[in-house]
Amino acid sequence: MLEKYFEYKKHKTNFRTEVIAGVTTFLTMAYIMFLNPFILSGEFAGPEKGFFDFGAVFTATIIATAIACFIMAFYGKTWPIGLAPGMGINAFVAFGVVAGMGYTPQEALGAVLVAGVLFLLISLTPIRAWLINSIPKSLKLGIGAGIGGFLAIIGLEIMGVVGDHPVTLVTLGDIKNPLVLLGCLAFVSMVVMEKMKIRGNIIIGILIFSVIAWVTGLAKFNGVVSTPPPMTYLFAFDLGAAFTAGMSTVIFTLLFIDFFDTAGTLTSVANVAGKVGKDGKVKDINKAMLSDSVGTVAGAFMGTTTVTSYVESGAGVKAGGRTGMTSLVIGVLFLACLFFSPLATSLPKEIDGAALLYVAVLFVRNLTDIEWNDIAESAPAVVAFIAMPLTYSISHGIALSFIAYALIKIFTGKFNTTSPAIWLIAALSVASFAVA
């Protein structure tokens, strides 16, 4: 039945290859089941009021990931894509929206839901192509790198490598602390394993160095399996704040990141999978975008932040994955991990921070493709890259970069040749600062 549905012969693949591809992609993105609840719960910051519940997010992450992967498998059936709550977006919601702006987790989930519905509507209309073609490549790359910088500063703080300072704002942390050193070694090991082309380097690094911490008594081991934590945030989204002026910036940021992250990921995977036609168009991208947007809506219902396509899917494609069967395998494997919540709570924060720093590196490499020879294109991208970590806000970084880009185009006489989308987003960015 599966062979007939996914048409293995047509796509020059088979059941065994698809399963191997699914396992490969799962290993490269399995870290999210630990990292997402860790970030959204503000675990490293202590029991600070207002953050999400760790256990509830752990369960929601796995269920939302599985649902999104199944949607991609059976609707976008020619796409071997893994989906899960996106890195960067989760940190933005936890530290920017909940801790920074004072919204409740339920109100934040309401914003995620609205952004997901908007993404769904855009995916069904010509607006999708207009937006993809309207935003300059340099801004997309700069924003991607900026998210990496944002994740890096958070990761270094979690690891204990960076600390607060009353004058310089940041300073060197307690690097003599054994757990801090262990976190640093974990980060190095992930890089080395990637260099050696070892699949699943992030999850392997997390588990190996966590075991070392448990064995040496540096961290507490809470067990491996138990009954899954209750889904506290199931259908618990609150739309009350979603349509206020303050939340409009949040919704725009969630939509912007998800939309262009998905478009970039799908294009990247399509190139590897041979899904780009001679005319340069990506085959069946409409189904993939629609599956992704429905996954985001499902994630908000389950109680987690924006679900998006993972660029790690490229690992499975390289392993031979060519159909939605790969996505199906990924979803099943995530469901099998539903009972590992004690293990998730046992991971030392310094090791989690190392994983976050590694993911940050993957985002920052977007800088290499920026058009450096044209300062009018590269300068706004650098603004996004620098502003996000220094303002501790992805939305502020996006706003500042678009305002800078628009002003540069005005004063260099490029007003008439610049997309209306730029002026619209820049104007909304100015308005967001005015009402802040």
C-alpha positions as a Markdown table, in Angstrom:
| # | Residue | x | y | z |
|---|---|---|---|---|
| 1 | Met | 0.0 | 0.0 | 0.0 |
| 2 | Leu | 2.8 | 2.4 | 0.9 |
| 3 | Glu | 4.7 | 1.6 | -2.2 |
| 4 | Lys | 1.6 | 2.4 | -4.3 |
| 5 | Tyr | 0.9 | 5.6 | -2.5 |
| 6 | Phe | 4.4 | 7.1 | -2.4 |
| 7 | Glu | 5.3 | 5.7 | -5.9 |
| 8 | Tyr | 8.8 | 4.4 | -5.1 |
| 9 | Lys | 9.6 | 3.4 | -8.6 |
| 10 | Lys | 8.6 | 6.7 | -10.1 |
| 11 | His | 10.9 | 8.5 | -7.7 |
| 12 | Lys | 13.7 | 5.9 | -8.0 |
| 13 | Thr | 13.7 | 4.8 | -4.4 |
| 14 | Asn | 12.4 | 1.9 | -2.3 |
| 15 | Phe | 11.0 | 1.2 | 1.2 |
| 16 | Arg | 14.5 | 0.4 | 2.7 |
| 17 | Thr | 16.1 | 3.6 | 1.4 |
| 18 | Glu | 13.2 | 5.7 | 2.6 |
| 19 | Val | 13.4 | 4.2 | 6.1 |
| 20 | Ile | 17.2 | 4.8 | 6.2 |
| 21 | Ala | 16.6 | 8.4 | 5.1 |
| 22 | Gly | 14.0 | 8.9 | 7.8 |
| 23 | Val | 16.3 | 7.6 | 10.5 |
| 24 | Thr | 19.1 | 9.8 | 9.2 |
| 25 | Thr | 17.1 | 13.0 | 9.3 |
| 26 | Phe | 15.6 | 12.0 | 12.7 |
| 27 | Leu | 19.1 | 11.7 | 14.2 |
| 28 | Thr | 20.1 | 15.1 | 12.9 |
| 29 | Met | 17.0 | 16.9 | 14.4 |
| 30 | Ala | 16.2 | 14.8 | 17.5 |
| 31 | Tyr | 17.9 | 17.4 | 19.7 |
| 32 | Ile | 14.8 | 19.6 | 19.4 |
| 33 | Met | 12.8 | 17.3 | 21.7 |
| 34 | Phe | 15.2 | 18.3 | 24.5 |
| 35 | Leu | 16.1 | 21.8 | 23.4 |
| 36 | Asn | 12.7 | 23.2 | 22.7 |
| 37 | Pro | 11.2 | 22.6 | 26.2 |
| 38 | Phe | 14.4 | 23.7 | 27.7 |
| 39 | Ile | 14.3 | 27.1 | 26.0 |
| 40 | Leu | 10.6 | 27.7 | 26.4 |
| 41 | Ser | 10.6 | 26.8 | 30.1 |
| 42 | Gly | 13.5 | 29.2 | 30.8 |
| 43 | Glu | 15.0 | 26.2 | 32.7 |
| 44 | Phe | 18.4 | 27.7 | 33.0 |
| 45 | Ala | 17.0 | 30.9 | 34.5 |
| 46 | Gly | 15.5 | 29.0 | 37.4 |
| 47 | Pro | 11.8 | 28.9 | 38.4 |
| 48 | Glu | 11.0 | 32.3 | 37.0 |
| 49 | Lys | 7.2 | 32.9 | 36.8 |
| 50 | Gly | 5.8 | 33.2 | 33.4 |
| 51 | Phe | 7.8 | 30.7 | 31.3 |
| 52 | Phe | 6.2 | 27.6 | 29.8 |
| 53 | Asp | 6.0 | 24.3 | 31.7 |
| 54 | Phe | 8.9 | 22.0 | 30.7 |
| 55 | Gly | 7.0 | 18.7 | 30.7 |
| 56 | Ala | 4.0 | 20.1 | 28.8 |
| 57 | Val | 6.2 | 21.5 | 26.1 |
| 58 | Phe | 8.2 | 18.3 | 25.9 |
| 59 | Thr | 5.0 | 16.3 | 25.1 |
| 60 | Ala | 3.6 | 19.1 | 22.8 |
| 61 | Thr | 6.9 | 19.2 | 20.9 |
| 62 | Ile | 6.8 | 15.5 | 20.1 |
| 63 | Ile | 3.1 | 15.4 | 19.2 |
| 64 | Ala | 3.3 | 18.6 | 17.1 |
| 65 | Thr | 6.4 | 17.3 | 15.3 |
| 66 | Ala | 4.7 | 13.9 | 14.5 |
| 67 | Ile | 1.5 | 15.6 | 13.3 |
| 68 | Ala | 3.4 | 18.0 | 11.0 |
| 69 | Cys | 5.6 | 15.2 | 9.6 |
| 70 | Phe | 2.5 | 13.1 | 8.9 |
| 71 | Ile | 0.8 | 16.0 | 7.1 |
| 72 | Met | 3.9 | 16.4 | 5.0 |
| 73 | Ala | 4.1 | 12.7 | 4.3 |
| 74 | Phe | 0.5 | 12.2 | 3.2 |
| 75 | Tyr | -0.3 | 15.6 | 1.6 |
| 76 | Gly | 3.1 | 16.9 | 0.4 |
| 77 | Lys | 4.0 | 13.3 | -0.4 |
| 78 | Thr | 6.8 | 14.0 | -2.8 |
| 79 | Trp | 8.7 | 15.9 | -0.1 |
| 80 | Pro | 11.1 | 14.0 | 2.3 |
| 81 | Ile | 11.0 | 16.7 | 4.9 |
| 82 | Gly | 11.2 | 16.7 | 8.7 |
| 83 | Leu | 9.3 | 19.4 | 10.6 |
| 84 | Ala | 9.5 | 20.5 | 14.2 |
| 85 | Pro | 9.3 | 23.7 | 16.4 |
| 86 | Gly | 11.8 | 26.1 | 14.9 |
| 87 | Met | 15.0 | 27.2 | 16.7 |
| 88 | Gly | 15.2 | 31.0 | 17.0 |
| 89 | Ile | 11.4 | 31.4 | 17.0 |
| 90 | Asn | 11.2 | 29.5 | 20.3 |
| 91 | Ala | 13.9 | 31.7 | 21.9 |
| 92 | Phe | 12.1 | 34.8 | 20.6 |
| 93 | Val | 8.8 | 33.7 | 22.2 |
| 94 | Ala | 10.4 | 32.6 | 25.5 |
| 95 | Phe | 12.7 | 35.6 | 26.1 |
| 96 | Gly | 11.2 | 38.3 | 23.9 |
| 97 | Val | 7.4 | 37.8 | 24.1 |
| 98 | Val | 6.9 | 36.0 | 27.5 |
| 99 | Ala | 9.8 | 37.1 | 29.7 |
| 100 | Gly | 10.5 | 40.4 | 27.9 |
| 101 | Met | 7.0 | 41.8 | 26.9 |
| 102 | Gly | 5.2 | 40.1 | 29.8 |
| 103 | Tyr | 2.7 | 38.1 | 27.8 |
| 104 | Thr | 1.4 | 34.7 | 29.2 |
| 105 | Pro | 2.4 | 31.5 | 27.4 |
| 106 | Gln | -1.3 | 31.2 | 26.3 |
| 107 | Glu | -1.2 | 34.7 | 24.8 |
| 108 | Ala | 2.1 | 33.8 | 23.0 |
| 109 | Leu | 0.5 | 30.6 | 21.6 |
| 110 | Gly | -2.4 | 32.8 | 20.4 |
| 111 | Ala | 0.1 | 34.9 | 18.4 |
| 112 | Val | 1.6 | 31.7 | 17.0 |
| 113 | Leu | -1.8 | 30.5 | 15.9 |
| 114 | Val | -2.7 | 33.7 | 14.2 |
| 115 | Ala | 0.7 | 33.8 | 12.4 |
| 116 | Gly | 0.1 | 30.2 | 11.3 |
| 117 | Val | -3.3 | 30.9 | 9.9 |
| 118 | Leu | -1.9 | 33.9 | 8.0 |
| 119 | Phe | 0.9 | 31.7 | 6.7 |
| 120 | Leu | -1.8 | 29.2 | 5.6 |
| 121 | Leu | -3.8 | 31.9 | 3.8 |
| 122 | Ile | -0.7 | 33.3 | 2.1 |
| 123 | Ser | 0.2 | 29.7 | 0.9 |
| 124 | Leu | -3.1 | 29.5 | -0.8 |
| 125 | Thr | -2.8 | 32.8 | -2.7 |
| 126 | Pro | -0.4 | 34.5 | -5.2 |
| 127 | Ile | 0.9 | 36.6 | -2.2 |
| 128 | Arg | 3.3 | 33.7 | -1.5 |
| 129 | Ala | 5.3 | 34.2 | -4.7 |
| 130 | Trp | 5.1 | 38.0 | -4.5 |
| 131 | Leu | 6.6 | 38.0 | -1.0 |
| 132 | Ile | 9.4 | 35.5 | -1.8 |
| 133 | Asn | 10.4 | 37.5 | -4.8 |
| 134 | Ser | 10.1 | 40.9 | -3.1 |
| 135 | Ile | 12.4 | 40.5 | -0.1 |
| 136 | Pro | 16.1 | 41.0 | -1.1 |
| 137 | Lys | 18.4 | 38.0 | -0.6 |
| 138 | Ser | 20.7 | 40.1 | 1.5 |
| 139 | Leu | 18.1 | 40.8 | 4.1 |
| 140 | Lys | 17.0 | 37.2 | 4.2 |
| 141 | Leu | 20.6 | 36.1 | 4.8 |
| 142 | Gly | 21.3 | 38.9 | 7.3 |
| 143 | Ile | 18.2 | 38.0 | 9.3 |
| 144 | Gly | 19.1 | 34.3 | 9.3 |
| 145 | Ala | 22.6 | 35.2 | 10.5 |
| 146 | Gly | 21.1 | 37.5 | 13.1 |
| 147 | Ile | 19.0 | 34.7 | 14.5 |
| 148 | Gly | 22.2 | 32.8 | 14.8 |
| 149 | Gly | 23.8 | 35.6 | 16.8 |
| 150 | Phe | 20.7 | 35.8 | 19.0 |
| 151 | Leu | 20.9 | 32.0 | 19.7 |
| 152 | Ala | 24.7 | 32.3 | 20.3 |
| 153 | Ile | 24.4 | 34.9 | 23.1 |
| 154 | Ile | 21.7 | 32.8 | 24.7 |
| 155 | Gly | 23.7 | 29.6 | 24.3 |
| 156 | Leu | 26.8 | 31.2 | 25.8 |
| 157 | Glu | 24.8 | 32.5 | 28.7 |
| 158 | Ile | 23.3 | 29.1 | 29.4 |
| 159 | Met | 26.7 | 27.4 | 29.2 |
| 160 | Gly | 28.0 | 29.9 | 31.7 |
| 161 | Val | 30.8 | 31.1 | 29.3 |
| 162 | Val | 29.2 | 34.6 | 29.3 |
| 163 | Gly | 27.9 | 36.4 | 32.4 |
| 164 | Asp | 26.3 | 39.7 | 33.2 |
| 165 | His | 28.4 | 42.8 | 34.1 |
| 166 | Pro | 27.0 | 46.2 | 35.4 |
| 167 | Val | 29.3 | 48.3 | 33.2 |
| 168 | Thr | 30.2 | 46.3 | 30.1 |
| 169 | Leu | 26.9 | 44.4 | 30.2 |
| 170 | Val | 28.6 | 41.1 | 29.4 |
| 171 | Thr | 31.7 | 39.5 | 30.6 |
| 172 | Leu | 33.6 | 36.2 | 30.8 |
| 173 | Gly | 31.8 | 33.6 | 33.0 |
| 174 | Asp | 33.2 | 31.1 | 35.4 |
| 175 | Ile | 35.2 | 29.0 | 33.0 |
| 176 | Lys | 36.8 | 27.1 | 35.9 |
| 177 | Asn | 33.5 | 25.5 | 36.7 |
| 178 | Pro | 33.7 | 21.8 | 35.7 |
| 179 | Leu | 30.2 | 21.9 | 34.1 |
| 180 | Val | 31.1 | 24.9 | 32.0 |
| 181 | Leu | 34.2 | 23.2 | 30.8 |
| 182 | Leu | 32.1 | 20.1 | 30.0 |
| 183 | Gly | 29.8 | 22.2 | 28.0 |
| 184 | Cys | 32.7 | 23.7 | 26.0 |
| 185 | Leu | 34.0 | 20.2 | 25.3 |
| 186 | Ala | 30.5 | 19.1 | 24.2 |
| 187 | Phe | 30.4 | 22.0 | 21.7 |
| 188 | Val | 33.8 | 21.1 | 20.3 |
| 189 | Ser | 32.8 | 17.4 | 20.0 |
| 190 | Met | 29.7 | 18.4 | 17.9 |
| 191 | Val | 31.9 | 20.4 | 15.6 |
| 192 | Val | 34.5 | 17.6 | 15.3 |
| 193 | Met | 31.8 | 15.0 | 14.6 |
| 194 | Glu | 30.3 | 17.2 | 11.9 |
| 195 | Lys | 33.7 | 17.5 | 10.4 |
| 196 | Met | 34.0 | 13.7 | 10.4 |
| 197 | Lys | 30.5 | 13.5 | 8.8 |
| 198 | Ile | 29.0 | 11.6 | 11.7 |
| 199 | Arg | 25.2 | 11.8 | 11.5 |
| 200 | Gly | 23.4 | 12.9 | 14.6 |
| 201 | Asn | 26.4 | 14.7 | 16.0 |
| 202 | Ile | 24.2 | 17.1 | 18.2 |
| 203 | Ile | 22.2 | 14.4 | 19.9 |
| 204 | Ile | 25.3 | 12.2 | 20.3 |
| 205 | Gly | 27.2 | 15.1 | 21.9 |
| 206 | Ile | 24.3 | 15.9 | 24.2 |
| 207 | Leu | 24.0 | 12.3 | 25.5 |
| 208 | Ile | 27.7 | 11.5 | 25.8 |
| 209 | Phe | 28.6 | 14.5 | 27.8 |
| 210 | Ser | 25.4 | 14.3 | 29.9 |
| 211 | Val | 26.4 | 10.8 | 30.8 |
| 212 | Ile | 29.8 | 12.1 | 31.9 |
| 213 | Ala | 28.1 | 14.7 | 34.0 |
| 214 | Trp | 25.9 | 12.1 | 35.7 |
| 215 | Val | 28.7 | 9.6 | 36.3 |
| 216 | Thr | 31.0 | 12.2 | 37.8 |
| 217 | Gly | 28.2 | 13.5 | 40.0 |
| 218 | Leu | 28.1 | 17.0 | 38.4 |
| 219 | Ala | 24.5 | 16.6 | 37.4 |
| 220 | Lys | 21.5 | 14.7 | 38.7 |
| 221 | Phe | 20.1 | 11.8 | 36.7 |
| 222 | Asn | 16.3 | 11.6 | 36.9 |
| 223 | Gly | 15.7 | 8.4 | 34.9 |
| 224 | Val | 15.0 | 7.4 | 31.4 |
| 225 | Val | 11.3 | 6.6 | 30.8 |
| 226 | Ser | 8.0 | 7.5 | 32.4 |
| 227 | Thr | 4.4 | 8.4 | 31.5 |
| 228 | Pro | 4.3 | 11.4 | 29.2 |
| 229 | Pro | 3.7 | 14.7 | 31.0 |
| 230 | Pro | 0.2 | 16.1 | 30.5 |
| 231 | Met | -0.4 | 18.5 | 27.6 |
| 232 | Thr | -1.1 | 21.6 | 29.8 |
| 233 | Tyr | -1.3 | 23.9 | 26.8 |
| 234 | Leu | -3.5 | 21.7 | 24.6 |
| 235 | Phe | -6.0 | 24.1 | 22.9 |
| 236 | Ala | -5.0 | 26.7 | 25.6 |
| 237 | Phe | -4.1 | 29.5 | 23.3 |
| 238 | Asp | -5.5 | 33.0 | 24.2 |
| 239 | Leu | -6.4 | 35.3 | 21.3 |
| 240 | Gly | -7.2 | 38.2 | 23.6 |
| 241 | Ala | -3.9 | 39.9 | 23.0 |
| 242 | Ala | -3.3 | 38.8 | 19.4 |
| 243 | Phe | -5.0 | 41.8 | 17.8 |
| 244 | Thr | -3.4 | 44.5 | 20.0 |
| 245 | Ala | -0.8 | 47.0 | 18.6 |
| 246 | Gly | 1.9 | 45.5 | 20.8 |
| 247 | Met | 1.3 | 41.9 | 19.6 |
| 248 | Ser | 1.1 | 42.9 | 15.9 |
| 249 | Thr | 4.9 | 43.1 | 15.8 |
| 250 | Val | 5.2 | 39.7 | 17.4 |
| 251 | Ile | 2.8 | 38.1 | 14.8 |
| 252 | Phe | 4.7 | 39.8 | 11.9 |
| 253 | Thr | 8.0 | 38.5 | 13.2 |
| 254 | Leu | 6.7 | 34.9 | 13.7 |
| 255 | Leu | 5.1 | 35.0 | 10.2 |
| 256 | Phe | 8.2 | 36.5 | 8.6 |
| 257 | Ile | 10.7 | 34.1 | 10.1 |
| 258 | Asp | 8.5 | 31.0 | 9.4 |
| 259 | Phe | 7.6 | 32.0 | 5.9 |
| 260 | Phe | 11.1 | 32.7 | 4.6 |
| 261 | Asp | 12.8 | 30.0 | 6.7 |
| 262 | Thr | 10.4 | 27.5 | 5.1 |
| 263 | Ala | 10.9 | 28.9 | 1.6 |
| 264 | Gly | 14.7 | 28.8 | 2.0 |
| 265 | Thr | 14.7 | 25.3 | 3.5 |
| 266 | Leu | 12.4 | 23.8 | 0.8 |
| 267 | Thr | 14.4 | 25.4 | -2.0 |
| 268 | Ser | 17.6 | 24.1 | -0.5 |
| 269 | Val | 16.2 | 20.5 | -0.1 |
| 270 | Ala | 14.7 | 20.7 | -3.6 |
| 271 | Asn | 18.1 | 21.4 | -5.1 |
| 272 | Val | 19.6 | 18.3 | -3.4 |
| 273 | Ala | 16.5 | 16.2 | -4.3 |
| 274 | Gly | 16.5 | 17.3 | -8.0 |
| 275 | Lys | 13.0 | 18.9 | -7.7 |
| 276 | Val | 14.0 | 22.1 | -9.4 |
| 277 | Gly | 12.9 | 22.2 | -13.0 |
| 278 | Lys | 14.6 | 23.6 | -16.1 |
| 279 | Asp | 12.6 | 26.8 | -15.7 |
| 280 | Gly | 14.0 | 27.3 | -12.2 |
| 281 | Lys | 10.7 | 26.5 | -10.5 |
| 282 | Val | 10.4 | 24.1 | -7.6 |
| 283 | Lys | 8.0 | 21.2 | -8.2 |
| 284 | Asp | 5.1 | 20.8 | -5.8 |
| 285 | Ile | 6.3 | 23.6 | -3.5 |
| 286 | Asn | 2.7 | 24.7 | -3.0 |
| 287 | Lys | 1.9 | 21.4 | -1.2 |
| 288 | Ala | 5.0 | 21.6 | 0.9 |
| 289 | Met | 4.3 | 25.2 | 1.9 |
| 290 | Leu | 0.7 | 24.3 | 2.8 |
| 291 | Ser | 1.8 | 21.3 | 4.8 |
| 292 | Asp | 4.2 | 23.5 | 6.7 |
| 293 | Ser | 1.6 | 26.1 | 7.5 |
| 294 | Val | -0.9 | 23.6 | 8.7 |
| 295 | Gly | 1.8 | 22.1 | 10.9 |
| 296 | Thr | 2.3 | 25.5 | 12.5 |
| 297 | Val | -1.4 | 25.7 | 13.3 |
| 298 | Ala | -1.4 | 22.2 | 14.7 |
| 299 | Gly | 1.6 | 23.1 | 16.8 |
| 300 | Ala | -0.2 | 26.1 | 18.3 |
| 301 | Phe | -3.1 | 23.8 | 19.1 |
| 302 | Met | -0.8 | 21.3 | 20.8 |
| 303 | Gly | 1.0 | 24.0 | 22.9 |
| 304 | Thr | 4.3 | 24.8 | 21.3 |
| 305 | Thr | 5.8 | 27.5 | 19.1 |
| 306 | Thr | 6.0 | 27.7 | 15.3 |
| 307 | Val | 6.5 | 24.4 | 13.6 |
| 308 | Thr | 8.7 | 24.7 | 10.5 |
| 309 | Ser | 10.6 | 22.6 | 7.9 |
| 310 | Tyr | 14.1 | 21.6 | 9.0 |
| 311 | Val | 17.1 | 22.2 | 6.8 |
| 312 | Glu | 18.5 | 19.0 | 8.4 |
| 313 | Ser | 16.2 | 17.2 | 6.0 |
| 314 | Gly | 18.9 | 17.5 | 3.5 |
| 315 | Ala | 20.8 | 14.7 | 5.4 |
| 316 | Gly | 18.0 | 12.3 | 4.7 |
| 317 | Val | 17.8 | 13.4 | 1.0 |
| 318 | Lys | 21.5 | 12.8 | 0.6 |
| 319 | Ala | 20.8 | 9.3 | 2.1 |
| 320 | Gly | 18.3 | 8.7 | -0.7 |
| 321 | Gly | 15.0 | 9.9 | 0.6 |
| 322 | Arg | 12.7 | 11.1 | -2.2 |
| 323 | Thr | 9.1 | 10.8 | -0.9 |
| 324 | Gly | 6.9 | 11.5 | 2.1 |
| 325 | Met | 7.7 | 8.1 | 3.4 |
| 326 | Thr | 10.8 | 9.7 | 4.8 |
| 327 | Ser | 8.7 | 12.2 | 6.7 |
| 328 | Leu | 6.4 | 9.3 | 7.9 |
| 329 | Val | 9.4 | 7.5 | 9.4 |
| 330 | Ile | 10.6 | 10.7 | 11.2 |
| 331 | Gly | 7.2 | 11.3 | 12.7 |
| 332 | Val | 7.0 | 7.7 | 14.0 |
| 333 | Leu | 10.5 | 7.9 | 15.6 |
| 334 | Phe | 9.5 | 11.1 | 17.4 |
| 335 | Leu | 6.4 | 9.4 | 18.8 |
| 336 | Ala | 8.5 | 6.6 | 20.0 |
| 337 | Cys | 10.4 | 9.1 | 22.2 |
| 338 | Leu | 7.3 | 10.3 | 24.0 |
| 339 | Phe | 8.1 | 8.5 | 27.2 |
| 340 | Phe | 11.7 | 9.9 | 27.6 |
| 341 | Ser | 10.7 | 13.0 | 29.6 |
| 342 | Pro | 12.9 | 12.1 | 32.7 |
| 343 | Leu | 15.9 | 11.9 | 30.4 |
| 344 | Ala | 15.0 | 15.3 | 29.0 |
| 345 | Thr | 15.0 | 16.9 | 32.5 |
| 346 | Ser | 18.3 | 15.2 | 33.4 |
| 347 | Leu | 20.3 | 17.0 | 30.8 |
| 348 | Pro | 22.7 | 19.6 | 32.3 |
| 349 | Lys | 21.9 | 23.1 | 31.1 |
| 350 | Glu | 25.5 | 23.6 | 30.1 |
| 351 | Ile | 25.3 | 20.7 | 27.7 |
| 352 | Asp | 22.0 | 22.1 | 26.3 |
| 353 | Gly | 23.7 | 25.5 | 25.9 |
| 354 | Ala | 26.4 | 23.8 | 23.9 |
| 355 | Ala | 23.9 | 22.4 | 21.5 |
| 356 | Leu | 22.3 | 25.8 | 21.1 |
| 357 | Leu | 25.6 | 27.4 | 20.3 |
| 358 | Tyr | 26.3 | 24.8 | 17.7 |
| 359 | Val | 22.9 | 25.5 | 16.1 |
| 360 | Ala | 23.8 | 29.2 | 16.2 |
| 361 | Val | 26.9 | 28.5 | 14.1 |
| 362 | Leu | 24.7 | 26.9 | 11.4 |
| 363 | Phe | 22.6 | 30.0 | 11.2 |
| 364 | Val | 25.5 | 32.5 | 11.2 |
| 365 | Arg | 27.0 | 30.9 | 8.1 |
| 366 | Asn | 24.3 | 32.7 | 6.1 |
| 367 | Leu | 26.8 | 35.7 | 6.2 |
| 368 | Thr | 29.0 | 34.0 | 3.6 |
| 369 | Asp | 26.4 | 34.5 | 0.8 |
| 370 | Ile | 25.7 | 38.2 | 1.4 |
| 371 | Glu | 26.6 | 40.5 | -1.5 |
| 372 | Trp | 29.6 | 42.1 | 0.2 |
| 373 | Asn | 30.6 | 44.1 | -2.9 |
| 374 | Asp | 27.4 | 46.2 | -2.7 |
| 375 | Ile | 27.4 | 48.0 | 0.7 |
| 376 | Ala | 23.8 | 49.2 | 0.1 |
| 377 | Glu | 22.8 | 45.5 | 0.3 |
| 378 | Ser | 25.3 | 44.2 | 2.9 |
| 379 | Ala | 25.0 | 47.1 | 5.5 |
| 380 | Pro | 21.3 | 46.4 | 6.3 |
| 381 | Ala | 22.1 | 42.7 | 6.6 |
| 382 | Val | 24.9 | 43.4 | 9.1 |
| 383 | Val | 22.5 | 45.6 | 11.0 |
| 384 | Ala | 20.1 | 42.7 | 11.4 |
| 385 | Phe | 23.0 | 40.4 | 12.4 |
| 386 | Ile | 24.3 | 42.8 | 15.1 |
| 387 | Ala | 21.0 | 44.2 | 16.3 |
| 388 | Met | 19.3 | 40.9 | 17.2 |
| 389 | Pro | 21.8 | 39.7 | 19.9 |
| 390 | Leu | 22.5 | 43.2 | 21.2 |
| 391 | Thr | 18.9 | 44.2 | 21.5 |
| 392 | Tyr | 18.0 | 40.7 | 22.6 |
| 393 | Ser | 15.2 | 40.8 | 20.1 |
| 394 | Ile | 14.7 | 39.2 | 16.7 |
| 395 | Ser | 11.8 | 41.5 | 16.0 |
| 396 | His | 13.8 | 44.6 | 16.7 |
| 397 | Gly | 16.6 | 43.3 | 14.5 |
| 398 | Ile | 14.2 | 42.7 | 11.6 |
| 399 | Ala | 12.6 | 46.2 | 12.0 |
| 400 | Leu | 16.0 | 48.0 | 12.1 |
| 401 | Ser | 17.3 | 46.2 | 9.1 |
| 402 | Phe | 14.2 | 47.0 | 7.0 |
| 403 | Ile | 14.2 | 50.7 | 8.1 |
| 404 | Ala | 17.9 | 50.9 | 7.2 |
| 405 | Tyr | 17.4 | 49.2 | 3.8 |
| 406 | Ala | 14.5 | 51.6 | 2.9 |
| 407 | Leu | 16.4 | 54.7 | 3.9 |
| 408 | Ile | 19.4 | 53.7 | 1.9 |
| 409 | Lys | 17.3 | 53.1 | -1.2 |
| 410 | Ile | 15.6 | 56.5 | -0.8 |
| 411 | Phe | 18.9 | 58.4 | -0.5 |
| 412 | Thr | 20.6 | 56.5 | -3.3 |
| 413 | Gly | 17.7 | 57.2 | -5.7 |
| 414 | Lys | 16.4 | 53.7 | -5.9 |
| 415 | Phe | 12.9 | 54.4 | -4.7 |
| 416 | Asn | 11.1 | 53.5 | -7.9 |
| 417 | Thr | 13.0 | 50.3 | -8.4 |
| 418 | Thr | 12.4 | 49.0 | -4.8 |
| 419 | Ser | 9.6 | 46.5 | -4.1 |
| 420 | Pro | 6.5 | 48.0 | -2.4 |
| 421 | Ala | 6.9 | 45.2 | 0.2 |
| 422 | Ile | 10.0 | 46.9 | 1.5 |
| 423 | Trp | 8.2 | 50.2 | 2.1 |
| 424 | Leu | 5.3 | 48.4 | 3.7 |
| 425 | Ile | 7.5 | 46.4 | 6.2 |
| 426 | Ala | 9.7 | 49.5 | 6.9 |
| 427 | Ala | 6.6 | 51.6 | 7.6 |
| 428 | Leu | 5.2 | 48.9 | 9.9 |
| 429 | Ser | 8.6 | 48.7 | 11.6 |
| 430 | Val | 8.6 | 52.5 | 12.3 |
| 431 | Ala | 5.0 | 52.2 | 13.6 |
| 432 | Ser | 6.0 | 49.4 | 15.9 |
| 433 | Phe | 8.7 | 51.5 | 17.5 |
| 434 | Ala | 6.4 | 54.5 | 17.8 |
| 435 | Val | 3.8 | 52.5 | 19.8 |
| 436 | Ala | 6.3 | 50.5 | 21.9 |
